[in-house]
Amino acid sequence: MRELNRWRRFGALLVLVVTTLATSGYIGPGAGAGAIAVLIAVMLGVLLLFAGVFWYPLKRMVRSRRGEASAEEDAGR
């Protein structure tokens, strides 16, 4: 019986949230443009985070290996 009561509460809460979201669905053009700008900024921030954390160390490692390989070739001549 307690489980059924819990599901009824959850259903009532779900209905309340869904109907509330539907009634307050309109946002103005300025707020919409601001939300889109924030979304783009967050995506670019994540992209730059990955570039800084993964790409530049890999690039540095590749350059250092190329430098070692060219030094070995020069020593063999």
DSSP file (Angstrom, degrees, kcal/mol; ACC not computed):
  #  RESIDUE AA STRUCTURE BP1 BP2  ACC     N-H-->O    O-->H-N    N-H-->O    O-->H-N    TCO  KAPPA ALPHA  PHI   PSI    X-CA   Y-CA   Z-CA
    1    1 A M     >        0   0    0      0, 0.0     4,-2.1     0, 0.0     5,-0.2   0.000 360.0 360.0 360.0 -37.9    0.0    0.0    0.0
    2    2 A R  H  >  +     0   0    0      1,-0.2     4,-2.2     2,-0.2     5,-0.1   0.887 360.0  53.7 -66.0 -36.2    2.8    2.4    0.8
    3    3 A E  H  > S+     0   0    0      1,-0.2     4,-2.1     2,-0.2    -1,-0.2   0.906 108.5  49.1 -64.3 -41.2    4.4    1.7   -2.6
    4    4 A L  H  > S+     0   0    0      1,-0.2     4,-2.2     2,-0.2    -1,-0.2   0.900 110.3  51.1 -64.0 -41.1    1.1    2.6   -4.4
    5    5 A N  H  X S+     0   0    0     -4,-2.1     4,-2.2     1,-0.2    -1,-0.2   0.886 108.6  52.2 -63.9 -38.6    0.9    5.8   -2.3
    6    6 A R  H  X S+     0   0    0     -4,-2.2     4,-2.3     1,-0.2    -1,-0.2   0.907 109.7  48.6 -63.8 -42.1    4.4    6.7   -3.4
    7    7 A W  H  X S+     0   0    0     -4,-2.1     4,-2.6     2,-0.2    -2,-0.2   0.868 109.2  53.1 -67.6 -35.8    3.6    6.2   -7.0
    8    8 A R  H  X S+     0   0    0     -4,-2.2     4,-2.5     2,-0.2    -1,-0.2   0.918 110.1  47.7 -64.2 -42.2    0.5    8.3   -6.7
    9    9 A R  H  X S+     0   0    0     -4,-2.2     4,-2.4     2,-0.2    -2,-0.2   0.916 112.1  49.6 -63.2 -42.6    2.5   11.1   -5.2
   10   10 A F  H  X S+     0   0    0     -4,-2.3     4,-2.5     2,-0.2    -2,-0.2   0.915 111.5  49.1 -62.7 -42.8    5.1   10.8   -8.0
   11   11 A G  H  X S+     0   0    0     -4,-2.6     4,-2.5     2,-0.2    -2,-0.2   0.905 111.1  49.3 -63.0 -42.7    2.3   10.9  -10.6
   12   12 A A  H  X S+     0   0    0     -4,-2.5     4,-2.2     1,-0.2    -1,-0.2   0.911 112.5  47.8 -63.8 -41.8    0.7   13.9   -9.1
   13   13 A L  H  X S+     0   0    0     -4,-2.4     4,-2.5     2,-0.2    -2,-0.2   0.898 111.0  51.4 -65.1 -40.5    4.1   15.7   -9.0
   14   14 A L  H  X S+     0   0    0     -4,-2.5     4,-2.6     2,-0.2     5,-0.2   0.917 110.5  47.9 -63.3 -44.2    4.8   14.7  -12.6
   15   15 A V  H  X S+     0   0    0     -4,-2.5     4,-2.4     1,-0.2     5,-0.3   0.908 112.1  50.6 -62.3 -42.2    1.4   16.1  -13.7
   16   16 A L  H  X S+     0   0    0     -4,-2.2     4,-1.9    -5,-0.2    -2,-0.2   0.918 112.8  45.0 -62.9 -44.4    2.0   19.3  -11.8
   17   17 A V  H  X S+     0   0    0     -4,-2.5     4,-2.5     2,-0.2    -2,-0.2   0.920 113.5  49.3 -67.3 -43.9    5.5   19.8  -13.3
   18   18 A V  H  X S+     0   0    0     -4,-2.6     4,-1.9     1,-0.2    -2,-0.2   0.920 113.6  45.2 -64.9 -43.7    4.4   19.0  -16.8
   19   19 A T  H  X S+     0   0    0     -4,-2.4     4,-1.6    -5,-0.2    -1,-0.2   0.853 112.7  51.8 -69.8 -32.2    1.4   21.4  -16.7
   20   20 A T  H  X S+     0   0    0     -4,-1.9     4,-1.5    -5,-0.3    -2,-0.2   0.907 109.7  49.1 -68.6 -40.6    3.5   24.1  -15.1
   21   21 A L  H  < S+     0   0    0     -4,-2.5    -2,-0.2     1,-0.2    -1,-0.2   0.875 110.0  52.1 -66.0 -36.0    6.1   23.8  -17.8
   22   22 A A  H >< S+     0   0    0     -4,-1.9     3,-0.8     1,-0.2    -1,-0.2   0.863 109.8  48.2 -69.4 -34.9    3.5   24.0  -20.6
   23   23 A T  H 3< S+     0   0    0     -4,-1.6     3,-0.3     1,-0.2    -1,-0.2   0.781 115.7  42.8 -78.6 -25.5    2.0   27.1  -19.2
   24   24 A S  T 3< S+     0   0    0     -4,-1.5    -1,-0.2     1,-0.2    -2,-0.1  -0.170  78.9 117.8-110.5  40.0    5.2   29.0  -18.8
   25   25 A G    <   +     0   0    0     -3,-0.8     2,-0.4     2,-0.0    -1,-0.2   0.679  49.0  90.6 -81.5 -18.4    6.7   27.9  -22.1
   26   26 A Y        +     0   0    0     -3,-0.3     2,-0.4    -4,-0.1    -3,-0.0  -0.653  47.8 175.5 -86.0 129.6    7.1   31.3  -23.7
   27   27 A I        -     0   0    0     -2,-0.4    -2,-0.0     1,-0.0     5,-0.0  -0.967  34.3-105.8-124.5 149.5   10.2   33.3  -23.3
   28   28 A G     >  -     0   0    0     -2,-0.4     4,-2.2     1,-0.1     5,-0.2  -0.130  31.0-105.3 -69.0 167.5   10.9   36.6  -25.0
   29   29 A P  H  > S+     0   0    0      0, 0.0     4,-2.4     0, 0.0     5,-0.2   0.840 119.0  52.7 -65.4 -33.2   13.2   37.1  -27.9
   30   30 A G  H  > S+     0   0    0      2,-0.2     4,-2.2     1,-0.2     5,-0.1   0.916 111.4  45.0 -69.0 -42.0   15.9   38.7  -25.8
   31   31 A A  H  > S+     0   0    0      2,-0.2     4,-2.3     1,-0.2    -1,-0.2   0.872 113.2  51.9 -68.7 -35.9   15.9   35.9  -23.3
   32   32 A G  H  X S+     0   0    0     -4,-2.2     4,-2.3     2,-0.2    -2,-0.2   0.922 110.9  46.6 -65.3 -44.1   15.9   33.3  -26.1
   33   33 A A  H  X S+     0   0    0     -4,-2.4     4,-2.4     1,-0.2    -2,-0.2   0.887 112.7  51.0 -65.2 -38.4   18.9   35.0  -27.8
   34   34 A G  H  X S+     0   0    0     -4,-2.2     4,-2.3     2,-0.2    -2,-0.2   0.899 109.6  49.8 -64.7 -40.0   20.7   35.2  -24.5
   35   35 A A  H  X S+     0   0    0     -4,-2.3     4,-2.2     2,-0.2    -2,-0.2   0.900 111.5  48.5 -65.6 -40.3   20.1   31.6  -23.8
   36   36 A I  H  X S+     0   0    0     -4,-2.3     4,-2.5     2,-0.2    -2,-0.2   0.911 111.1  50.7 -65.2 -41.8   21.4   30.6  -27.2
   37   37 A A  H  X S+     0   0    0     -4,-2.4     4,-2.4     1,-0.2    -2,-0.2   0.900 110.9  48.6 -63.0 -40.6   24.5   32.8  -26.7
   38   38 A V  H  X S+     0   0    0     -4,-2.3     4,-2.4     2,-0.2    -1,-0.2   0.907 110.6  51.3 -65.4 -40.9   25.2   31.2  -23.3
   39   39 A L  H  X S+     0   0    0     -4,-2.2     4,-2.2     2,-0.2    -2,-0.2   0.920 111.6  46.7 -62.3 -44.0   24.8   27.7  -24.9
   40   40 A I  H  X S+     0   0    0     -4,-2.5     4,-2.6     1,-0.2     5,-0.2   0.911 112.0  51.1 -64.1 -42.1   27.2   28.5  -27.7
   41   41 A A  H  X S+     0   0    0     -4,-2.4     4,-2.3     1,-0.2    -2,-0.2   0.893 110.2  49.1 -63.5 -39.8   29.7   30.0  -25.1
   42   42 A V  H  X S+     0   0    0     -4,-2.4     4,-2.3     2,-0.2    -1,-0.2   0.915 111.6  49.1 -66.5 -41.9   29.5   26.9  -23.0
   43   43 A M  H  X S+     0   0    0     -4,-2.2     4,-2.2     1,-0.2    -2,-0.2   0.913 112.6  47.3 -64.7 -41.5   30.1   24.6  -26.0
   44   44 A L  H  X S+     0   0    0     -4,-2.6     4,-2.7     2,-0.2    -1,-0.2   0.882 110.3  53.6 -66.1 -36.8   33.1   26.7  -27.1
   45   45 A G  H  X S+     0   0    0     -4,-2.3     4,-2.0    -5,-0.2    -2,-0.2   0.907 109.6  47.0 -62.5 -42.0   34.4   26.7  -23.6
   46   46 A V  H  X S+     0   0    0     -4,-2.3     4,-2.4     2,-0.2    -2,-0.2   0.902 111.7  51.5 -66.2 -40.3   34.2   22.9  -23.4
   47   47 A L  H  X S+     0   0    0     -4,-2.2     4,-2.2     1,-0.2    -2,-0.2   0.925 111.9  45.8 -61.7 -45.2   35.9   22.7  -26.9
   48   48 A L  H  X S+     0   0    0     -4,-2.7     4,-2.4     2,-0.2    -1,-0.2   0.836 109.2  56.6 -68.2 -31.6   38.7   24.9  -25.8
   49   49 A L  H  X S+     0   0    0     -4,-2.0     4,-2.4     2,-0.2     5,-0.2   0.943 109.4  44.8 -62.3 -47.5   39.1   23.0  -22.5
   50   50 A F  H  X>S+     0   0    0     -4,-2.4     4,-2.9     1,-0.2     5,-1.1   0.886 112.0  53.3 -64.7 -37.3   39.6   19.7  -24.5
   51   51 A A  I  <>S+     0   0    0     -4,-2.2     5,-1.9     1,-0.2    -1,-0.2   0.917 113.4  42.7 -62.9 -42.2   42.0   21.5  -26.8
   52   52 A G  I  <5S+     0   0    0     -4,-2.4    -2,-0.2     3,-0.2    -1,-0.2   0.859 120.5  40.7 -72.4 -34.9   44.1   22.7  -23.9
   53   53 A V  I  <5S+     0   0    0     -4,-2.4    -2,-0.2    -5,-0.2    -3,-0.2   0.873 133.4  13.3 -83.7 -37.5   44.0   19.5  -21.9
   54   54 A F  I  X5S+     0   0    0     -4,-2.9     4,-1.6    -5,-0.2    -3,-0.2   0.855 121.6  49.2-108.3 -46.9   44.4   17.0  -24.8
   55   55 A W  I  ><S+     0   0    0     -5,-1.1     4,-2.7    -4,-0.2     5,-0.2   0.940 108.9  47.6 -68.9 -49.7   45.6   18.6  -28.0
   56   56 A Y  H  ><S+     0   0    0     -5,-1.9     4,-2.4     1,-0.2    -1,-0.2   0.892 112.4  48.1 -66.0 -40.1   48.5   20.7  -26.9
   57   57 A P  H  > S+     0   0    0      0, 0.0     4,-2.2     0, 0.0    -1,-0.2   0.902 113.9  48.6 -64.5 -36.8   50.2   18.1  -24.8
   58   58 A L  H  X S+     0   0    0     -4,-1.6     4,-2.4     2,-0.2    -2,-0.2   0.912 111.4  49.8 -65.9 -40.8   49.9   15.6  -27.7
   59   59 A K  H  X S+     0   0    0     -4,-2.7     4,-2.3     1,-0.2    -1,-0.2   0.902 111.0  49.2 -63.1 -41.2   51.2   18.2  -30.1
   60   60 A R  H  X S+     0   0    0     -4,-2.4     4,-2.2     2,-0.2    -1,-0.2   0.891 110.9  50.5 -65.2 -39.3   54.2   18.8  -27.8
   61   61 A M  H  X S+     0   0    0     -4,-2.2     4,-2.1     2,-0.2    -2,-0.2   0.905 111.0  48.4 -65.8 -41.5   54.8   15.1  -27.5
   62   62 A V  H  X S+     0   0    0     -4,-2.4     4,-2.3     1,-0.2    -2,-0.2   0.913 111.9  49.6 -65.9 -41.7   54.8   14.6  -31.3
   63   63 A R  H  X S+     0   0    0     -4,-2.3     4,-2.1     1,-0.2    -1,-0.2   0.896 110.1  50.3 -64.6 -38.7   57.1   17.5  -31.8
   64   64 A S  H  X S+     0   0    0     -4,-2.2     4,-1.9     2,-0.2    -1,-0.2   0.884 110.9  49.2 -68.5 -35.7   59.6   16.2  -29.2
   65   65 A R  H  X S+     0   0    0     -4,-2.1     4,-2.3     2,-0.2    -2,-0.2   0.887 110.3  50.7 -69.1 -37.5   59.6   12.7  -30.9
   66   66 A R  H  X S+     0   0    0     -4,-2.3     4,-2.4     1,-0.2    -2,-0.2   0.894 109.0  52.3 -64.5 -38.3   60.2   14.3  -34.3
   67   67 A G  H  X S+     0   0    0     -4,-2.1     4,-1.7     1,-0.2    -2,-0.2   0.893 110.1  47.8 -64.8 -39.3   63.1   16.2  -32.8
   68   68 A E  H  X S+     0   0    0     -4,-1.9     4,-2.0     2,-0.2    -2,-0.2   0.895 111.5  50.7 -66.8 -40.4   64.6   13.0  -31.4
   69   69 A A  H  X S+     0   0    0     -4,-2.3     4,-1.9     1,-0.2    -2,-0.2   0.906 111.0  47.3 -66.1 -41.7   64.2   11.2  -34.7
   70   70 A S  H  X S+     0   0    0     -4,-2.4     4,-2.0     1,-0.2    -1,-0.2   0.848 110.3  53.6 -69.8 -31.7   65.9   14.0  -36.7
   71   71 A A  H  X S+     0   0    0     -4,-1.7     4,-1.7    -5,-0.2    -1,-0.2   0.882 108.8  49.3 -67.6 -37.4   68.7   14.1  -34.1
   72   72 A E  H  X S+     0   0    0     -4,-2.0     4,-1.3     2,-0.2    -2,-0.2   0.880 110.3  50.6 -68.1 -38.0   69.2   10.4  -34.6
   73   73 A E  H  X S+     0   0    0     -4,-1.9     4,-0.6     1,-0.2    -2,-0.2   0.891 110.0  50.0 -65.6 -39.5   69.3   10.8  -38.3
   74   74 A D  H >< S+     0   0    0     -4,-2.0     3,-0.6     1,-0.2    -1,-0.2   0.860 109.0  52.2 -66.3 -36.0   71.9   13.6  -38.0
   75   75 A A  H 3< S+     0   0    0     -4,-1.7    -1,-0.2     1,-0.2    -2,-0.2   0.791 105.2  56.2 -71.3 -27.5   74.0   11.4  -35.8
   76   76 A G  H 3<        0   0    0     -4,-1.3    -1,-0.2     1,-0.2    -2,-0.2   0.640 360.0 360.0 -79.8 -14.6   74.0    8.5  -38.3
   77   77 A R    <<        0   0    0     -4,-0.6    -1,-0.2    -3,-0.6    -2,-0.1   0.477 360.0 360.0 -78.9 360.0   75.4   10.7  -41.2
